[in-house]
Amino acid sequence: MPDLSALTAVVLVGADATPSPTPSSSVSEDAVTPGVVGFFITAAIVVVVVFLMIDMVRRMRRVRYREEAREKIAAELEQRTSAPTPDDVPND
């Protein structure tokens, strides 16, 4: 069985190892946070990405509509060529 006083000493030493924050720090607030400049840069990137997404959706929709129009034209041309002409109809 381990010695409880040695185990207690290890736990107390481990608990003592965590550093405590000091109220007076030499790190400035601007070095830690991005500040107003960082906010505006991030906001600008977000706005640009939103506009790019809107443009991409519009272009993809336009491509899809063009493909549907091509399919409709091809179906109409096929229907015209396969429809009987007056020469094909037998006369009674």
Secondary structure by P-SEA (a helix, b strand, c coil): cccaaaaaaaaaaaaacbbbbbcccccccccccccaaaaaaaaaaaaaaaaaaaaaaaaaaaaaaaaaaaaaaaaaaaaaaacccccccccc
